[in-house]
Structure formats: structure tokens, C-alpha cells
Amino acid sequence: MSNAITAVGVDIGGTGIKGALVDLKTGVLLSDRVKVRTPAGAEPDDVLAAVRQVLDTLGVSDAEVPLGVAFPAIVKHGRTLSAANVADTWIGFEAEKFFEDGLGREIHFANDADVAGVAELRFGAARDAAGLTILTTLGTGIGSAMIHDGVLIPNSELGHLQRAGETTDAEAYAAYSAMERENLDWPQWAARLQWYYSHVEFLFSPDLFIVGGGVSKHADQFLPLLDLKTPIVPAVHRNNAGIIGAAALALATAGTDAVGGAADSLAEATTG
């Protein structure tokens, strides 16, 4: 498969598991996006069964097409080291090997926001961006990817910044799930995002913010309400960035020119 330009990306989230075939020359989905609900409790065996369902629906259950999997946790040497929106069973878990054994095929496995960063770097809003770009995914939680002059720094986890004097972290306060849970309107939620992005801006002085996740399709409802020194734009690939980045990761070590160095470096940092 060294000349392949097609791969499957599966993006596991706290509420949904999505997958599609991706053309890695263009970053375009070659199939309909398949989505199933993340099983209640998100235990490993149940998540594996849901991933199998996605692959069966796509018709790519065998190992002919490379597979990349994005997961909402810190991923290092194939292990998941956190579990903010999935079962605690994943903490310290040999997740990459678990999926490979359960699916009967080799996979590439990394943090979901990091692979979204790879997609936007290769095919989207971070392409040719100089300096420090910080991508955040606003969904069940807040994921983050930090990219400096085209180099990805994996596992940044900026959604878990602590709030002074509060018992909950940034994502509990400002993720899109908080808006839904507390029935906030756009201006109320934007006020929380203002605190979050201002805080990240102060800590890192980025050159560009990119906002991904499903809510990015409504970017016109909340981004204009933010007052920042840093430009802030929606992700080009919106909620498909995780799928596209996971697919890119699948070919990171396959010897193809279709994937850039960010995916290669991410594969090296996270693989088992």
C-alpha cells in the first residue's frame, strides 16, 4: 500500500463515533460519513464494537485500506493516559494494541484534536500559517492542537486548564456541551469562550486560533462576539477534521507523499 492515497479515518468522540474513506491528495471524503452513538459508559469492548459497526457500514472491515483512529485522550506509545469523556478504564490502557487485536489489523492511533490539527495543517486553515497556531475543538469537551511553524506538539490538553477559585476546569465551563447542558444562548456561551480564549491568548501569544468541532458550522453565531488580539477562524473541515486527520495518520509511515511531516511526527510520538 506504499502508493496508496486512500485511507479510512475513524474519529471517536464522547458522544459519537464517525468514519469515512478519505482521499489524501485532496483531503476530501470519498464516502458518506458514517456515524454511530458512542456507547453509554464508553467502555473499551463497547467502543470497539461500535468502531466495527462503522467499518462494516463503510465496507472496509479488512486490512486492504489503511486505518487511522482518533481518540479523546492523551495518547503516548499506544497507551491512553486520560479519560475525560470516556470510561476510566482507558487510563493507562494499551488502546492501540486493543484495537489492533480486536479489529485484526494494524492501525495508527492518536489524540482526536491532534489529528484534527494535522487535517487543518495539511488541507485547511493552518496551511502555510506562520508562528503558533492553536486549534481547539468545541464539543463534549475542549480538545486542542498546538502547531508551531508546521510542527505539531502532541497532547497539549488545553481544555483542562484550571479556573482560579473554581472546582471545574475550562471544558466543563466552556465546551459546547456546557451550552447545551445549561441552555445558554449564543451571547451567554460566547462570554465563557471570551474568558477561555483570552486566557489561552495570554498564556501562549498565538498567531492564529482555529475553532473546530461540530459547533464550528455555526461559527457566525459566536466568533463575531469574541474580542481577541489573535485572529480566530473556523476549521475548514469543521467536524470532519478528525476523520481526515486520522486517515492522514494511517498513511504517515506508508511512504506516500500524500501526507506531510506533521502526521509523521505525530505517528512517531503516539505509536505503540
N, C-alpha and C positions, 0 to 999 in steps of 0.2 A: 504493500500500500504506500510505498515511498513517494509515488507521484500523485497520490490522492489529493483532491481539493474539496472533497465532501466528507463531512463528519456529522455525528449526532451530538447535540448538546442537550443535557438534562439539567434543569435548574430546580433544586429542591428548596422550597421556602417554608415558612412557618404555617402558611395556610393552603398553599397549592404547590403541586409538582408539575412542571411544564417541560415539554421536549419538542424537538423538531430536527429535521435534516437541514444542514446549512451549507451553502456554497461559500467556501473560504477564500475565493478570489474576490468576491464582491460583498460578503457579509449578509447576503440575502437568504431568507428562509426558502428552502426548496419544497417544503411540505406544509400542510396546515399545522398550526401549533396545537399539540395535544395537551390537555390539562386535566388533572385529577386532583381531588382534595387531598391535602396532607392528612393521613390518618390521625384520629384523635389520640393524643398522647405521644405521637411520633416516636414510637419505639423502633429500634433497628429492623426487626423482622417485618413489621408492618410497612415501614418506609420502603424496604427492599421489594416487597410485593407490589407496592404502588409504582415503583420505577419499572418493574417487569411489565405492568399493565401499560405504561406509557410506551415502552419499547415494542410490545406486542401490537399495539394500535398503530404504531408507525411502520410496522413490518420490518424491523431491524433487530430482531432478537439474537441473531448470530453475530459472529465477530468480524464479518466482512467489512463493516463500516466502523471506523474508529469512534470511540465514545468518550466524551468528557462529561464529568458530573460536578456541578456546583452545589455547595452545601453551606448552610448558615452557621458556621462555626470557625474558630481558629483551626487551621489545618497545617500540621507540621509533620514531615516524614510519614505521611499517610495516616496520622492519628488526628482525631478531632479532640481539641483541648478545651472546648467550651460548649455550652448548650443553652443559649439564651431563649430560644423559641422552639426547642425540641426536648425530648426526654433527657434527664440527667445521665441516662445510660451511655450517652455518646461521649461523656467526658473521659478522656484518656483511652478512647476506643480505637481499635485498629480498623478504622472505617474503610479505607481504600481496599485492604485485603478482604474485608467482609463483603463489599460489593463485588469484587472480582470473583471471589469464591461463589457467591450467590448467583451471579449472572453468568458464570462460566466463561469469562473473557477478561482481557486486560482493559483497564480504564485509566484515565487521568482524572485527578480529583483535587479540588481546591476550594477556597472560600468563595462564596457567591458574589460578594461585592468586588473582590479582586478580579474575578473573571469578567464581570461587567465592565470593570476598568480596562481590561485587555480589549474588549469589544469596542469600547469608545475610543481607545487609543489607536486601534487598527483601522476602524471603519467609521468613526463618529466624531463627537465634539472635541475629543482630546487629541485628535490627529494633528501633528505639527505644532502642538501647543508648547510654548517655551516655559521654563521655570516649573513651579509646583502647581499641579492640578489635583484637586481633591474631588473625587466623585462620591456622592452619598446616595444610597438607595433608601427611599422612604416607603416603608411597607409595614409588615408586622413589627419589625424593629427598624433600626437605622444601621445599615452597613456602610462601610467606607473603603475607598481605594485611593492610595496616595501615589501619584506618578510624578517623578521629577525628571524633566528633560527626556521623557520616553522610557525611563526606568521605573518599574513598579516596585514599591516597598510593601511586601505582603503582610497581611494580618494586622492592619492598623487599628481596627475596632474602635473608631471614634464615636460610635453610637453609645458607648459605655462610659463616656465622660461623666464624672460625678457633678451634681449640682450642690453648690455650697449651702449647707444648712438643711439639706433635704435627704430623705432616705432613698429616693428613687433616682435612677440615672437619666441621661438625656433621652434615650429612646422611649422609656416609659412615659416621659413628659411630652415628647415632640414627634414621635413616629406617627405615620398616618393612622395606625391602629388606635392611637390615643384620640385622634379627632373623631373616629367612628365610635369608640367606646364612650366618650364623654359628650357626644352630639355637639361638637364645636362647629361653628360656621367658619368660612374661609378666613375672615379677618382675625377671629379668635385663635385659629390654628397658626396663622401667619405670625402672630405675636410671639408664639412659642418658638417658631422657626427663627424669628429675628434674634431671640436670645441665643439659640443654638449656633447659628451661622456666625453671629458676632463673636461668640466665644471661640469658635474654631479659627476664625479670621485673626483674632488677637494672638492665639497660640502659635499659628503656623505662617501667617502672612502669605497666603497662597496667591497665585496669579489668576486662577480660574476655579470656580465651583461648577460642577456638573451635577444635576439632580436627576436620578433615575428612580426606578420602581414604578408600579402601576399608576400612581397618582401623577406621574410626570406628564401624562396625557392631558391633565388639567392644569398645566403649568401657568397658563394665562390667568388662572383664578387666584394664585398666591404669590408667584415670583414677583410681579409688579408691586406687591405690598411690602417687599423687603428693602431695607435701606442699608446697603453694604458698600464698602470701598472696592471689593472684589467683584468682577463680572460673574454673574450666575446664570446658567443656561440649562434648559432641559437636555437630557440624554437624547441623542439622535435615535437610538434604537429602543428608547423607552423601556418597557417591561420585557422586551426580547433580548436585552443586552446580556443577561445571564446565560441564555441559551447559546447565543452567538459566541460569547467568550469561552463557554465550556467546550463548544465544538472546536474552537481555535486551540484550546489546551490539548485536545485529543490528538492533534497533529503536531504539537510542539516539538516532539522528538522524532518525527517521521521523515525528516529530511526534505520537507517541501518548502518552497519559497512563499507559499500562501500565508504563512504565519510569521509574524515578526518576533523580535527578540524578547519582548515583554512576556509573551507566552512561554518561551523557552526558559526564561529566568524564573517564572512562576512555577513551572513544572519541576525545575531543579529544587526549589525551596520547599515544595509541598509533598513531593512524591515519597512513597514508602521505600 
